[in-house]
Amino acid sequence: MTEDPKPSRGMPRSLIYVLIPLGFVLIIGFLMLGGATVNELEDQGQTPDVLETEPAED
């Protein structure tokens, strides 16, 4: 039987298979942390800094 060719450049597949779910978990954690911060500010009676824009004139 022939051996599978090994890639000569790039990341190994196993590393990619680990990084995709890890990135997903990090994004979800960042979103949850940001939401918790906004909720704490609203509980204290403050409003989070939001960029407010003027409506476009027709």
Contacts in CASP RR format, 6 or more apart in sequence:
PFRMAT RR
TARGET T0000
AUTHOR 0000-0000-0000
METHOD contacts of the structure
MODEL  1
MTEDPKPSRGMPRSLIYVLIPLGFVLIIGFLMLGGATVNELEDQGQTPDV
LETEPAED
37 48 0 8 1.000
38 48 0 8 1.000
41 47 0 8 1.000
41 48 0 8 1.000
42 48 0 8 1.000
END
